[in-house]
Amino acid sequence: MLRKCEALIPMLVGLAFFVMVETLERGQSNRASAQEGPAEETGSRTLADGVLTVVPPHIDVNEGVVYPRPFAGLNSPNYTPKHLPNSQTLAGRTTGVTRYRDTWQLEFAFKELRYLEVKLPLPDGNTQAAGVCYMIYRVRNLDQHLSFQANEAGAELSPNVATPLANLDPSTLPGRFFPAFQLEGWIEEPNGDYVQRAYRDRVLPAAIPQIAAAEKMAGMLLDNVEIARVDLAKVDSSVEVWGVATWLDVDPRVNFASVSVQGLSNAFQVGGSGESTKNEVKTLQINFWRPGDSNLIESQFRLGIAFEDEKAERQQQLVQKYRLPGPELVIDRIQPETGAPTRLGYVPAEFNLENRQSAIVQQLDGGEVPQALAEFIAKLEGPAAENLTVTASAPGSRWIVAGADGKTWTVGLKALTWEFNGEKFQFVGPLDYFWDFRYIF
């Protein structure tokens, strides 16, 4: 089994952060350890049912499989050797190779986004009042992770989605949560226009005890630096690690807010092409809305999206402001021997929200292979992707693509968070939170 070398890439940022964490001196030895349960003398409390929203771990098997594609940065010219079979050349040995990587994900639970006035220290020893938005969260390792194990014959690999965290490839940094939180929202200007604002989380050690006191969780909360020190691979799955993300100087008019969380999984996918290639990491987006005026104290954030109006214009506004992922094309290779599909990946359908149309879908229905789809197949399949033709098996939703050498692929339209239903949007499932792949913050 070949380990995919690029599995290290999205972890490099986390690794550098971990080295920094280990060298920092916090001077807060009075904090309770993350592995300790809440003690009565700390004034902590047990949360009632329904207070926390729990996001269970969910790993798609395809997140751990890298189907045949060129090795990044490897130049392997193809030639015909005189004394060896083609399969023994560098090009032959690096073509058509399926690679696997261990994939982990932590359980994440959170309380609603809140606001508190705190006192922060100044360099001269005095303090000043500051408004802090915060979100209390909990992470756990449930030992439901993905690895690939050889069967008895040793020739095939089968996925195991119940692998303990401690048994995963250590190069994936299992058990380390390097949190990255980003709060995004929209501000309505006096002229009625909306402007987007984005805030990165701030580490505010002095604010943590004040937030913990307000929430009656003294001694339980860690900031985003302290929580990175906890090795979840070395503790029991019942252990709860509590933290709090904090944001400073948030505009009090913010609405249509969302919190994006990275670091809960090592799953990633490669976006872009050529020099613009970037790694998109698995990201959790949590959505909030806020009724009322610009008073953050009196008007609290509420979980979810406020569907106040069934008008298409209002629905379009929600799709844009919450950055809800649109439908995508799912590409599967059909195995000629068995007819079974093998998932290759995804291509955005790129719907135009103004005219409710996708030029890519229109091309497929018209018997034309879109450039984005042709480039995707060519990157994975090489010469097999030449002279592609397409036939619509279900116009508007499913197509069959064939290559000159007889290989075939199926392309299906899949809704992620919304799809068009006539002239209106049809939202898919609850949208309190959803998973997406995005560039590293």
C-alpha positions as CSV (number, residue, x, y, z in Angstrom):
1,M,0.0,0.0,0.0
2,L,1.4,3.3,-1.0
3,R,0.9,6.2,1.3
4,K,0.0,9.4,-0.4
5,C,2.8,11.8,0.2
6,E,0.6,14.9,-0.2
7,A,-1.3,13.7,3.0
8,L,1.4,15.7,4.8
9,I,0.7,18.9,3.1
10,P,-2.4,20.2,4.9
11,M,-0.8,19.1,8.2
12,L,2.3,21.2,7.8
13,V,0.5,24.3,9.0
14,G,-0.7,22.4,12.0
15,L,2.7,20.9,12.7
16,A,4.3,24.3,12.7
17,F,1.6,25.5,15.0
18,F,2.2,22.6,17.3
19,V,5.9,23.4,17.6
20,M,5.0,26.9,18.5
21,V,2.4,25.7,21.1
22,E,5.0,23.5,22.9
23,T,7.3,26.5,23.3
24,L,4.8,28.9,24.7
25,E,4.6,29.6,28.4
26,R,1.1,30.5,29.4
27,G,1.6,31.0,33.1
28,Q,-1.8,29.6,33.8
29,S,-1.0,26.5,35.9
30,N,-4.2,27.0,37.9
31,R,-6.2,25.8,34.9
32,A,-7.7,22.3,35.2
33,S,-6.3,19.7,32.9
34,A,-8.4,18.9,29.8
35,Q,-8.5,15.3,30.8
36,E,-10.1,16.0,34.2
37,G,-13.8,15.9,34.7
38,P,-15.6,19.0,36.1
39,A,-15.0,19.2,39.8
40,E,-17.7,20.5,42.2
41,E,-15.3,23.0,43.8
42,T,-14.7,24.7,40.4
43,G,-18.3,25.8,40.3
44,S,-18.8,23.9,37.0
45,R,-22.1,22.4,35.9
46,T,-23.5,19.6,33.9
47,L,-25.2,20.9,30.7
48,A,-28.9,20.1,30.2
49,D,-30.0,18.0,27.1
50,G,-30.4,20.2,24.0
51,V,-27.9,22.9,25.1
52,L,-25.2,21.5,22.9
53,T,-25.5,20.8,19.2
54,V,-23.5,17.7,18.4
55,V,-21.9,17.2,15.0
56,P,-21.1,13.5,14.8
57,P,-18.0,12.4,12.8
58,H,-18.7,11.3,9.3
59,I,-16.0,10.2,7.0
60,D,-16.6,9.3,3.3
61,V,-14.5,6.4,2.3
62,N,-13.5,8.4,-0.8
63,E,-11.8,10.9,1.5
64,G,-9.1,8.3,2.1
65,V,-8.7,7.1,-1.5
66,V,-6.7,8.9,-4.2
67,Y,-7.6,7.3,-7.5
68,P,-5.0,7.1,-10.3
69,R,-3.7,10.5,-11.2
70,P,-0.2,12.0,-11.8
71,F,2.1,12.3,-8.9
72,A,2.5,16.0,-8.1
73,G,5.9,17.4,-9.1
74,L,7.1,14.1,-10.6
75,N,8.2,14.3,-14.3
76,S,8.2,10.7,-15.7
77,P,8.7,10.7,-19.5
78,N,7.2,7.7,-21.2
79,Y,9.4,5.5,-23.4
80,T,9.6,2.0,-24.6
81,P,12.6,0.1,-22.9
82,K,14.5,-2.5,-24.8
83,H,15.1,-5.0,-22.0
84,L,12.2,-4.3,-19.6
85,P,8.4,-4.3,-19.8
86,N,6.8,-0.8,-19.8
87,S,5.4,-1.5,-16.4
88,Q,8.9,-1.4,-14.9
89,T,9.7,2.1,-16.1
90,L,9.1,5.1,-13.9
91,A,6.2,6.2,-16.0
92,G,4.7,2.7,-15.8
93,R,5.1,2.4,-12.1
94,T,3.6,5.7,-11.3
95,T,0.6,5.5,-13.7
96,G,-2.6,3.8,-12.7
97,V,-1.7,3.7,-9.0
98,T,-4.4,4.0,-6.4
99,R,-3.1,5.5,-3.2
100,Y,-4.6,5.4,0.3
101,R,-4.3,7.5,3.4
102,D,-5.6,7.2,6.9
103,T,-8.3,9.7,7.6
104,W,-9.5,10.9,11.0
105,Q,-12.3,13.1,12.3
106,L,-13.3,14.3,15.8
107,E,-16.7,14.8,17.2
108,F,-17.6,18.4,17.6
109,A,-20.3,19.9,19.8
110,F,-21.0,23.6,20.4
111,K,-23.2,26.1,22.1
112,E,-24.7,29.1,20.3
113,L,-22.6,32.1,19.4
114,R,-22.8,34.7,22.3
115,Y,-21.5,38.1,23.3
116,L,-19.9,39.3,26.6
117,E,-18.3,42.5,27.9
118,V,-14.9,41.6,29.5
119,K,-11.9,43.4,30.9
120,L,-8.6,42.9,29.1
121,P,-5.2,44.0,30.5
122,L,-3.2,46.9,29.0
123,P,0.6,47.1,28.8
124,D,0.6,49.7,31.6
125,G,-1.1,47.3,34.0
126,N,-4.6,48.8,33.7
127,T,-7.6,47.1,32.1
128,Q,-10.0,48.2,29.5
129,A,-13.5,47.0,28.7
130,A,-14.0,45.0,25.4
131,G,-16.8,43.3,23.7
132,V,-16.1,39.6,22.8
133,C,-18.1,37.2,20.7
134,Y,-17.5,33.7,21.8
135,M,-18.5,30.1,21.1
136,I,-18.1,27.3,23.6
137,Y,-17.3,23.9,22.1
138,R,-16.4,20.4,23.0
139,V,-14.3,17.9,21.0
140,R,-14.1,14.1,21.5
141,N,-12.4,11.2,19.9
142,L,-14.9,8.4,19.3
143,D,-12.3,6.1,17.6
144,Q,-14.4,6.0,14.4
145,H,-11.7,6.7,11.9
146,L,-10.8,5.3,8.5
147,S,-7.9,3.1,7.5
148,F,-7.3,0.5,4.8
149,Q,-6.3,-3.0,5.7
150,A,-5.2,-5.9,3.5
151,N,-7.5,-8.9,3.3
152,E,-6.3,-12.5,3.9
153,A,-4.8,-12.8,0.4
154,G,-3.0,-9.5,0.9
155,A,-3.9,-8.4,-2.6
156,E,-6.8,-6.1,-1.9
157,L,-7.4,-3.3,0.7
158,S,-10.7,-2.9,2.4
159,P,-11.8,0.2,4.4
160,N,-12.1,0.0,8.2
161,V,-14.2,2.9,9.5
162,A,-13.8,1.8,13.2
163,T,-10.1,2.2,13.5
164,P,-8.8,3.6,16.8
165,L,-7.1,6.9,16.6
166,A,-3.9,5.6,18.1
167,N,-3.6,3.0,15.3
168,L,-3.6,5.5,12.4
169,D,-0.5,6.6,10.5
170,P,1.3,9.0,12.8
171,S,2.3,11.2,9.9
172,T,-1.3,12.4,9.8
173,L,-1.0,13.8,13.3
174,P,-4.0,11.9,14.7
175,G,-5.4,13.2,17.9
176,R,-4.2,16.8,17.6
177,F,-6.9,19.4,17.2
178,F,-5.3,22.6,15.8
179,P,-8.3,24.8,15.8
180,A,-8.9,27.6,13.3
181,F,-12.2,29.5,13.6
182,Q,-13.5,32.2,11.3
183,L,-16.6,34.3,11.9
184,E,-18.2,35.8,8.8
185,G,-21.2,38.0,8.6
186,W,-22.9,40.8,6.7
187,I,-23.4,44.4,7.7
188,E,-26.3,46.5,6.3
189,E,-25.2,50.0,5.5
190,P,-27.5,53.1,5.8
191,N,-28.1,53.0,2.0
192,G,-29.4,49.4,2.2
193,D,-26.4,47.7,0.7
194,Y,-24.7,44.8,2.5
195,V,-21.0,44.5,3.1
196,Q,-19.3,41.3,4.2
197,R,-17.0,41.1,7.2
198,A,-14.7,38.3,8.3
199,Y,-13.0,37.8,11.7
200,R,-10.3,35.4,12.6
201,D,-10.5,34.0,16.2
202,R,-8.2,35.7,18.7
203,V,-6.5,34.0,21.7
204,L,-7.5,36.0,24.7
205,P,-6.3,34.3,27.9
206,A,-7.6,37.0,30.2
207,A,-11.1,36.6,28.8
208,I,-11.4,32.9,29.4
209,P,-12.0,32.9,33.2
210,Q,-14.6,35.7,32.7
211,I,-16.4,33.7,30.1
212,A,-16.2,30.5,32.1
213,A,-17.7,32.3,35.1
214,A,-20.6,33.7,33.1
215,E,-21.3,30.2,31.7
216,K,-20.7,28.5,35.1
217,M,-18.0,26.3,33.6
218,A,-15.0,27.4,35.7
219,G,-11.9,25.3,35.2
220,M,-13.2,23.6,32.1
221,L,-12.5,25.9,29.2
222,L,-9.2,26.0,27.2
223,D,-8.3,28.6,24.6
224,N,-7.3,27.5,21.1
225,V,-3.6,27.3,22.0
226,E,-4.1,25.2,25.1
227,I,-6.4,22.7,23.4
228,A,-3.8,22.0,20.7
229,R,-1.6,20.5,23.5
230,V,-4.1,17.7,24.3
231,D,-3.3,14.4,22.6
232,L,-6.7,12.8,22.1
233,A,-5.1,9.6,20.8
234,K,-3.9,8.9,24.4
235,V,-7.2,9.4,26.2
236,D,-10.3,7.4,26.4
237,S,-13.1,8.2,24.0
238,S,-15.4,9.3,26.9
239,V,-13.1,12.2,27.7
240,E,-14.6,15.6,26.9
241,V,-12.2,18.4,26.0
242,W,-13.8,21.8,26.3
243,G,-12.7,25.0,24.6
244,V,-13.9,28.4,23.6
245,A,-13.3,30.4,20.5
246,T,-13.2,34.2,20.9
247,W,-13.5,37.1,18.4
248,L,-12.7,40.7,19.2
249,D,-14.1,43.9,17.7
250,V,-17.0,42.3,15.9
251,D,-19.3,44.9,14.3
252,P,-22.5,45.0,16.4
253,R,-24.6,45.2,13.2
254,V,-23.4,41.8,11.9
255,N,-26.1,39.4,10.7
256,F,-26.3,36.3,8.4
257,A,-23.4,35.0,10.4
258,S,-21.5,31.8,10.1
259,V,-18.6,30.2,11.9
260,S,-16.2,28.0,9.9
261,V,-14.1,25.4,11.8
262,Q,-11.0,23.8,10.4
263,G,-8.8,21.2,12.1
264,L,-11.4,18.6,13.0
265,S,-10.2,16.3,10.3
266,N,-7.2,15.7,8.1
267,A,-9.3,15.0,5.0
268,F,-8.5,17.3,2.1
269,Q,-8.9,17.5,-1.7
270,V,-6.9,19.3,-4.3
271,G,-8.4,22.3,-6.0
272,G,-7.3,24.3,-9.0
273,S,-4.7,23.3,-11.5
274,G,-1.1,24.0,-12.5
275,E,0.5,26.8,-10.4
276,S,-2.9,27.6,-8.8
277,T,-3.3,24.2,-7.2
278,K,-4.2,24.5,-3.6
279,N,-5.3,22.0,-0.9
280,E,-8.8,22.4,0.3
281,V,-9.3,21.0,3.8
282,K,-12.5,19.6,5.3
283,T,-14.3,22.5,6.9
284,L,-17.4,22.6,9.2
285,Q,-19.7,25.7,8.7
286,I,-22.2,26.6,11.4
287,N,-24.9,29.1,10.5
288,F,-26.5,31.7,12.8
289,W,-29.0,34.5,12.3
290,R,-29.8,37.4,14.6
291,P,-33.1,39.2,15.0
292,G,-33.3,42.8,16.2
293,D,-31.0,45.8,16.0
294,S,-27.3,46.5,16.5
295,N,-27.3,45.7,20.2
296,L,-25.3,42.4,20.5
297,I,-26.1,42.1,24.2
298,E,-29.9,42.3,23.8
299,S,-30.2,40.5,20.5
300,Q,-28.6,37.1,20.6
301,F,-27.5,34.9,17.7
302,R,-29.8,32.0,16.9
303,L,-28.7,28.7,15.3
304,G,-29.7,28.1,11.7
305,I,-30.9,30.2,8.8
306,A,-34.1,32.3,9.0
307,F,-36.3,31.3,6.1
308,E,-38.7,34.3,6.5
309,D,-39.8,34.5,2.8
310,E,-40.5,32.0,0.1
311,K,-39.7,34.5,-2.6
312,A,-36.9,33.4,-5.0
313,E,-35.1,36.7,-4.4
314,R,-34.9,36.2,-0.7
315,Q,-33.8,32.6,-1.2
316,Q,-31.0,33.7,-3.5
317,Q,-29.9,36.3,-0.9
318,L,-29.6,33.5,1.7
319,V,-27.6,31.3,-0.7
320,Q,-25.2,34.0,-1.4
321,K,-24.8,35.4,2.2
322,Y,-24.3,32.0,3.8
323,R,-22.1,30.8,0.9
324,L,-24.2,27.6,0.5
325,P,-22.5,25.1,-1.9
326,G,-24.5,24.6,-5.1
327,P,-25.0,21.3,-7.0
328,E,-21.9,19.5,-8.3
329,L,-21.1,16.9,-10.9
330,V,-20.2,13.5,-9.5
331,I,-17.9,11.5,-11.8
332,D,-17.6,7.7,-11.7
333,R,-15.5,5.4,-13.8
334,I,-17.4,2.3,-15.0
335,Q,-15.3,-0.9,-14.7
336,P,-15.6,-2.8,-18.0
337,E,-15.4,-6.2,-16.3
338,T,-18.1,-5.8,-13.7
339,G,-19.9,-2.6,-14.7
340,A,-19.4,-1.3,-11.1
341,P,-18.7,2.4,-10.6
342,T,-15.5,3.8,-9.1
343,R,-15.8,7.3,-7.7
344,L,-13.2,9.7,-9.2
345,G,-14.3,13.0,-7.8
346,Y,-16.4,16.1,-8.2
347,V,-16.7,19.2,-10.5
348,P,-18.8,22.2,-9.6
349,A,-21.8,22.7,-11.8
350,E,-21.4,26.5,-11.6
351,F,-25.1,27.5,-11.6
352,N,-25.8,31.2,-12.3
353,L,-28.0,32.4,-9.5
354,E,-29.5,35.2,-11.6
355,N,-30.8,33.1,-14.5
356,R,-31.1,29.8,-12.5
357,Q,-29.1,28.0,-15.3
358,S,-25.8,26.1,-15.5
359,A,-23.8,26.4,-18.7
360,I,-22.1,23.1,-17.9
361,V,-25.4,21.3,-17.6
362,Q,-26.6,22.9,-20.8
363,Q,-23.5,21.7,-22.6
364,L,-23.9,18.2,-21.4
365,D,-27.5,18.1,-22.5
366,G,-26.4,19.4,-25.9
367,G,-23.9,16.6,-26.4
368,E,-20.9,18.7,-25.7
369,V,-18.2,17.8,-23.0
370,P,-17.5,20.9,-20.9
371,Q,-13.9,22.0,-20.6
372,A,-13.9,21.7,-16.8
373,L,-15.1,18.1,-17.0
374,A,-12.7,17.2,-19.9
375,E,-9.7,18.6,-18.0
376,F,-10.8,16.7,-14.8
377,I,-11.0,13.3,-16.7
378,A,-7.8,14.0,-18.6
379,K,-5.9,14.7,-15.4
380,L,-6.9,11.3,-13.9
381,E,-7.1,9.1,-17.0
382,G,-4.5,10.5,-19.4
383,P,-4.8,9.3,-23.0
384,A,-8.0,7.5,-22.2
385,A,-9.7,10.9,-22.0
386,E,-9.1,11.7,-25.7
387,N,-12.0,12.3,-28.2
388,L,-14.7,12.3,-25.5
389,T,-18.4,12.0,-26.4
390,V,-21.4,12.5,-24.1
391,T,-24.9,11.2,-24.1
392,A,-27.7,12.3,-21.8
393,S,-29.3,9.3,-20.1
394,A,-31.5,11.6,-18.0
395,P,-31.3,15.2,-19.4
396,G,-30.5,17.7,-16.7
397,S,-29.3,15.2,-14.2
398,R,-27.3,12.3,-15.6
399,W,-25.0,11.6,-18.6
400,I,-22.7,9.0,-20.0
401,V,-19.2,10.0,-21.2
402,A,-17.2,7.7,-23.5
403,G,-13.6,7.8,-24.6
404,A,-12.0,6.7,-27.8
405,D,-10.6,3.6,-26.3
406,G,-14.0,2.4,-25.0
407,K,-13.7,3.6,-21.4
408,T,-16.9,5.1,-20.0
409,W,-17.8,7.4,-17.2
410,T,-21.1,8.4,-15.6
411,V,-21.7,12.0,-14.6
412,G,-24.5,12.8,-12.2
413,L,-25.8,16.1,-10.8
414,K,-25.9,16.0,-7.0
415,A,-27.4,18.7,-4.7
416,L,-25.3,19.6,-1.7
417,T,-27.3,22.3,0.1
418,W,-29.8,23.5,-2.6
419,E,-31.1,22.8,-6.0
420,F,-33.6,24.6,-8.4
421,N,-37.2,23.6,-8.3
422,G,-38.7,25.5,-11.2
423,E,-38.1,29.2,-10.5
424,K,-37.3,28.7,-6.8
425,F,-34.6,27.2,-4.7
426,Q,-35.2,23.8,-3.0
427,F,-33.0,23.6,0.1
428,V,-31.6,20.1,1.0
429,G,-31.8,19.0,4.6
430,P,-31.4,21.2,7.7
431,L,-28.8,23.9,7.3
432,D,-27.8,24.5,10.9
433,Y,-24.4,23.2,9.8
434,F,-22.8,21.4,6.9
435,W,-19.4,20.2,5.7
436,D,-17.4,21.7,2.8
437,F,-13.9,21.7,1.5
438,R,-12.1,25.1,1.6
439,Y,-8.7,26.6,1.4
440,I,-6.7,26.8,4.6
441,F,-7.6,30.0,6.5
